[in-house]
Amino acid sequence: MILDVCVTLPTSNSRVALVMSRKQLHKKYWVHNPESKWASCDYSYAQHGNICKHQVKVLQLLHPKLAKGTITCYYGALKGTIHGGFQNVLNLTK
């Protein structure tokens, strides 16, 4: 589980969020364009076209009305970046 305090959301001048590991403080993951349809993360799992836990955490913090857990994870896995990006996670009617 990624704690809220481990995430630095993008500022108005930046389009990159930072997610720090809580177990290994030297590990940092960058989520690029988290508000865009094609958000990406430098985590190896995400580099293969999947939505990773870092992307989901940033998405949850940027859109707190999304249900935590099963809905976000389900739609993230079902309609990941390879199948249409974060826009499908935000548009749950698809």
C-alpha positions in Angstrom: 0.0 0.0 0.0 1.3 3.4 -0.9 0.7 6.1 1.7 -0.6 9.5 0.7 2.5 11.1 2.3 4.7 9.2 -0.2 3.2 11.1 -3.1 4.0 14.5 -4.4 1.3 15.7 -6.8 2.2 17.8 -9.8 2.1 21.6 -9.3 0.6 24.0 -11.9 4.1 24.3 -13.5 4.8 20.6 -13.6 3.1 17.6 -15.2 4.9 15.0 -13.2 4.0 13.3 -9.9 6.6 11.7 -7.6 5.9 8.5 -5.7 8.5 7.4 -3.1 8.9 3.9 -1.8 8.1 3.7 1.9 10.3 0.7 2.4 13.3 1.7 0.3 13.6 5.5 0.6 16.1 5.7 -2.3 13.5 4.4 -4.8 11.4 7.0 -6.5 8.9 6.6 -9.3 7.8 9.4 -11.7 4.3 9.4 -13.0 4.3 11.6 -16.1 1.2 13.5 -17.3 -1.1 12.0 -14.6 -4.1 14.1 -15.7 -3.8 13.1 -19.3 -5.3 10.2 -21.2 -1.9 8.6 -21.6 -0.3 8.9 -18.1 2.9 6.8 -17.8 5.2 5.7 -15.0 8.9 4.8 -15.1 8.2 1.6 -13.0 9.1 -1.5 -15.1 5.6 -3.0 -14.9 4.1 0.2 -16.4 6.7 0.3 -19.1 5.1 -2.8 -20.6 1.8 -1.0 -21.2 0.2 -1.8 -17.8 -1.2 0.6 -15.2 0.9 0.3 -12.1 0.1 0.9 -8.4 1.9 4.3 -8.6 -0.4 5.5 -11.4 -3.4 4.3 -9.5 -2.4 6.0 -6.3 -1.8 9.3 -8.1 -5.1 8.9 -9.8 -6.9 8.3 -6.5 -5.3 11.4 -5.0 -6.2 13.6 -8.0 -9.8 12.2 -8.1 -10.8 11.4 -4.5 -14.4 10.6 -5.6 -13.2 7.4 -7.3 -13.8 4.4 -5.1 -10.7 3.1 -3.6 -9.7 -0.5 -4.1 -11.7 -2.7 -6.3 -13.3 -0.3 -8.8 -10.0 1.6 -9.5 -8.0 -1.6 -9.6 -10.5 -3.5 -11.7 -10.9 -0.8 -14.3 -7.1 -0.1 -14.2 -6.4 -3.8 -15.0 -9.2 -4.2 -17.4 -8.7 -1.0 -19.4 -5.1 -0.1 -18.8 -3.0 2.2 -20.9 -2.6 -0.4 -23.7 -6.4 -0.4 -24.1 -7.2 3.3 -23.9 -5.5 5.0 -21.0 -6.6 6.6 -17.8 -9.6 8.2 -19.5 -11.3 4.8 -19.3 -10.7 4.6 -15.6 -12.3 8.0 -15.1 -15.2 7.2 -17.4 -16.7 4.2 -15.6 -19.7 4.0 -18.0 -17.7 2.2 -20.7 
